[in-house]
Amino acid sequence: MIRSGIKKKIKKAGAAAALLSVEMVIIISLFFVSLYAFIYMVRRVFYLQNNSFDQSIFDYLGNHVSDFNNQLMVFFSYFGGHYFLIPANLSLIVYFLFVRKHKWFSIKVPAIALSSLALMFLLKHFFGRARPLIPLLTEARGLSFPSGHALNSVTFYGLLIYLIWKTVPNPYLKWTLAIFLIAFILVIGFSRIYLRVHYTSDVLAGFSMGLIWLVLSLILLKRIEIYSSRELDPTVEGKK
């Protein structure tokens, strides 16, 4: 009986370690793919000054402009802007702080949101790329590269996927919500290209940098969480 119990524990530990290894491989792969994609976009846009791809996408989408598509894209674009993301972040903070009473989740939300916003403004002013000259409907303010909607959508909805993965026990619901949110992020980015307030390269760079920043932020915040817990309880490292 004792040996059987030990074997079961070893199998569970092995399965958990294998799952962790797979997750780490995926995370590391996403990080480096995103880093390569961002560097590629910077080189193409600012060093080679090749905008043919951006223009070809505009030309293609120009054949599919309609009143219905305009309204649909404006609708999706709203969910990547500050009018939605600010109250959405505040709602998450309140939920984890007062309902779930999870201190570290309530810290991660504003930490990632505010740092993403600061990073976006820093990169926009560093690269200084002007927006497309002729927007489809209304002119957008500010600079173009990278897309703030794309960057902030990845960090917010990506964080939401992370929180769902940590708190939702049903694996089917996890995957359904994750796939839905990934598709939602992509549509938000696409809406900015359709509305001609961003070039395709802006959006791809925003997606890439958003994913880079999300991965780095989650790793750093996790290390801080472990360190803080160890300061309060020296045995916590062993427990983890």
Phi and psi in degrees as a GROMACS rama.xvg file:
@    title "Ramachandran Plot"
@    xaxis  label "Phi"
@    yaxis  label "Psi"
@TYPE xy
-64.9597  -44.5913  ILE-2
-62.6573  -39.671  ARG-3
-62.2689  -41.6362  SER-4
-64.7827  -40.1021  GLY-5
-65.0313  -42.4939  ILE-6
-61.3824  -41.0368  LYS-7
-63.4558  -41.0535  LYS-8
-65.2574  -39.7016  LYS-9
-64.5101  -41.9473  ILE-10
-62.8773  -42.8742  LYS-11
-63.6205  -42.3522  LYS-12
-64.0657  -41.0413  ALA-13
-64.2833  -41.4136  GLY-14
-64.9611  -41.0981  ALA-15
-64.6054  -41.1137  ALA-16
-65.126  -40.4255  ALA-17
-64.3759  -42.3759  ALA-18
-63.4351  -42.1043  LEU-19
-62.5263  -40.899  LEU-20
-62.8751  -42.7658  SER-21
-62.7653  -44.4673  VAL-22
-60.6988  -42.83  GLU-23
-65.6424  -39.8836  MET-24
-62.1839  -43.4258  VAL-25
-63.5943  -45.5064  ILE-26
-63.067  -46.5894  ILE-27
-64.122  -40.6564  ILE-28
-62.8972  -45.6515  SER-29
-61.0607  -39.4252  LEU-30
-61.558  -49.6825  PHE-31
-73.7064  -33.4929  PHE-32
-63.8082  -42.4405  VAL-33
-65.6925  -40.6098  SER-34
-63.0519  -44.1045  LEU-35
-62.4019  -43.4376  TYR-36
-62.6864  -40.9601  ALA-37
-66.074  -45.7888  PHE-38
-62.3022  -39.5481  ILE-39
-61.676  -43.5516  TYR-40
-65.6502  -41.5181  MET-41
-61.5297  -45.4094  VAL-42
-63.7495  -43.7628  ARG-43
-66.2714  -43.3426  ARG-44
-79.5748  -43.9527  VAL-45
-102.079  -29.2795  PHE-46
-92.1393  -52.6094  TYR-47
-81.9817  -20.9372  LEU-48
51.8819  46.8351  GLN-49
-103.221  106.134  ASN-50
-108.18  13.4761  ASN-51
-62.9981  -38.0491  SER-52
-64.1075  -45.9661  PHE-53
-58.461  -45.1396  ASP-54
-68.2692  -37.0332  GLN-55
-65.4656  -34.9678  SER-56
-67.1729  -43.8888  ILE-57
-58.3574  -44.0995  PHE-58
-62.2254  -41.3542  ASP-59
-66.3632  -46.9762  TYR-60
-67.3434  -26.5814  LEU-61
-60.4123  -24.2017  GLY-62
-80.8287  -5.85172  ASN-63
-121.246  20.2271  HIS-64
-78.0634  131.603  VAL-65
-152.507  164.741  SER-66
-61.2074  -40.4829  ASP-67
-63.7698  -47.3854  PHE-68
-62.7916  -37.575  ASN-69
-59.4818  -49.2234  ASN-70
-64.3608  -39.5951  GLN-71
-64.0604  -44.0692  LEU-72
-70.1158  -35.7155  MET-73
-63.428  -39.8782  VAL-74
-60.3817  -50.4344  PHE-75
-67.7703  -36.6681  PHE-76
-60.7111  -33.0857  SER-77
-56.6923  -36.1611  TYR-78
-76.9929  -1.78593  PHE-79
-110.914  3.28013  GLY-80
-100.526  170.533  GLY-81
-69.663  -24.2945  HIS-82
-63.75  -27.4563  TYR-83
-98.1482  -43.8104  PHE-84
-68.5051  -32.9456  LEU-85
-63.7777  -55.9585  ILE-86
-63.8046  -30.2672  PRO-87
-66.1383  -43.1872  ALA-88
-64.4489  -42.1299  ASN-89
-62.7166  -39.0546  LEU-90
-63.9216  -40.6655  SER-91
-64.0422  -41.4887  LEU-92
-60.6081  -48.2025  ILE-93
-61.2107  -42.2522  VAL-94
-61.2796  -49.2836  TYR-95
-76.453  -26.2294  PHE-96
-79.73  -43.1274  LEU-97
-107.973  -28.7743  PHE-98
-91.9397  -58.6708  VAL-99
-81.106  -18.2695  ARG-100
52.5959  46.8986  LYS-101
-110.402  98.0787  HIS-102
-58.4969  -45.2265  LYS-103
-71.7128  -33.0506  TRP-104
-66.7519  -37.8323  PHE-105
-70.8549  -18.3153  SER-106
-85.951  -39.878  ILE-107
-62.512  -37.6889  LYS-108
-60.1512  -57.1855  VAL-109
-68.8851  -32.3584  PRO-110
-61.6761  -45.9077  ALA-111
-72.8389  -39.2512  ILE-112
-63.3564  -48.7836  ALA-113
-69.827  -40.5305  LEU-114
-68.0559  -34.754  SER-115
-65.1219  -40.8877  SER-116
-63.5683  -44.5873  LEU-117
-63.5575  -42.2985  ALA-118
-62.1214  -41.996  LEU-119
-59.772  -49.4091  MET-120
-63.5745  -39.1592  PHE-121
-62.1594  -47.8074  LEU-122
-67.017  -40.8145  LEU-123
-59.9977  -45.0265  LYS-124
-73.9294  -28.9485  HIS-125
-68.2903  -46.1692  PHE-126
-83.5198  -33.8484  PHE-127
61.7008  32.6163  GLY-128
-80.8947  130.76  ARG-129
-73.6997  154.573  ALA-130
-73.9124  165.368  ARG-131
-53.125  141.355  PRO-132
-67.4806  -35.7597  LEU-133
-121.78  90.8705  ILE-134
-67.2068  157.234  PRO-135
-70.2115  -44.3692  LEU-136
-119.016  -69.4812  LEU-137
-126.489  151.709  THR-138
-76.2702  137.502  GLU-139
-97.084  146.5  ALA-140
-86.6336  161.834  ARG-141
85.2194  -171.354  GLY-142
-93.3803  174.1  LEU-143
-106.743  -34.6132  SER-144
-112.992  123.515  PHE-145
-84.4783  170.343  PRO-146
-68.0557  123.176  SER-147
-67.5885  -37.4029  GLY-148
-60.2162  -43.4829  HIS-149
-67.3744  -47.8517  ALA-150
-61.4359  -51.1033  LEU-151
-71.5044  -27.7221  ASN-152
-66.9453  -41.1051  SER-153
-64.8639  -44.3848  VAL-154
-69.85  -39.0066  THR-155
-74.8818  -56.2456  PHE-156
-71.6604  -28.9413  TYR-157
-65.7631  -41.1297  GLY-158
-63.9158  -38.2062  LEU-159
-61.68  -40.774  LEU-160
-61.5588  -43.6098  ILE-161
-60.0382  -45.4557  TYR-162
-66.3554  -39.4149  LEU-163
-62.2555  -42.7722  ILE-164
-62.0375  -32.0812  TRP-165
-85.7876  -22.8526  LYS-166
-116.189  -21.3256  THR-167
-92.8787  119.482  VAL-168
-77.5483  -28.4061  PRO-169
-75.2427  115.957  ASN-170
-64.7662  -34.9949  PRO-171
-67.1873  -40.6913  TYR-172
-66.6169  -39.1107  LEU-173
-55.1987  -53.7624  LYS-174
-65.4928  -39.1587  TRP-175
-61.8704  -47.6237  THR-176
-66.3611  -39.93  LEU-177
-63.5231  -46.3634  ALA-178
-63.9029  -41.3128  ILE-179
-60.9511  -45.4682  PHE-180
-68.5199  -36.9274  LEU-181
-62.4138  -44.948  ILE-182
-62.6478  -38.0832  ALA-183
-63.5253  -42.6355  PHE-184
-59.2607  -46.3516  ILE-185
-62.8651  -39.6564  LEU-186
-68.2402  -38.5082  VAL-187
-59.6883  -46.537  ILE-188
-61.8128  -43.5835  GLY-189
-60.9309  -38.014  PHE-190
-60.8482  -33.8375  SER-191
-69.9625  -32.7785  ARG-192
-73.1087  -45.4475  ILE-193
-57.8661  -42.647  TYR-194
-76.4434  -2.25648  LEU-195
58.863  34.8118  ARG-196
-102.279  -6.91641  VAL-197
-145.62  148.93  HIS-198
-78.5813  159.244  TYR-199
-58.5509  -39.8049  THR-200
-63.7791  -32.1343  SER-201
-62.3166  -45.8568  ASP-202
-68.2286  -44.0824  VAL-203
-63.0024  -39.3921  LEU-204
-65.8063  -38.4293  ALA-205
-64.6573  -43.7049  GLY-206
-58.7746  -46.5515  PHE-207
-63.8912  -49.7983  SER-208
-68.5647  -33.9797  MET-209
-60.9869  -42.7945  GLY-210
-68.9433  -40.4955  LEU-211
-58.1014  -48.9972  ILE-212
-67.5614  -37.8959  TRP-213
-63.2752  -46.1019  LEU-214
-62.0932  -48.4974  VAL-215
-61.6231  -42.3469  LEU-216
-64.8529  -44.6452  SER-217
-65.28  -39.2614  LEU-218
-65.1909  -46.5646  ILE-219
-63.7382  -46.2296  LEU-220
-65.3394  -33.5682  LEU-221
-66.5784  -40.8849  LYS-222
-64.4576  -40.1045  ARG-223
-64.3297  -41.04  ILE-224
-61.3082  -45.5166  GLU-225
-64.4118  -43.2296  ILE-226
-62.9258  -43.4951  TYR-227
-64.2634  -40.5384  SER-228
-65.7754  -37.5205  SER-229
-68.2398  -32.5972  ARG-230
-65.1429  -36.1794  GLU-231
-80.9382  -35.0933  LEU-232
-138.369  101.254  ASP-233
-58.0189  -17.8823  PRO-234
-90.7273  -0.130613  THR-235
-63.6176  -33.4623  VAL-236
-62.5255  -39.9278  GLU-237
-69.2714  -33.9543  GLY-238
-66.9934  -36.2325  LYS-239
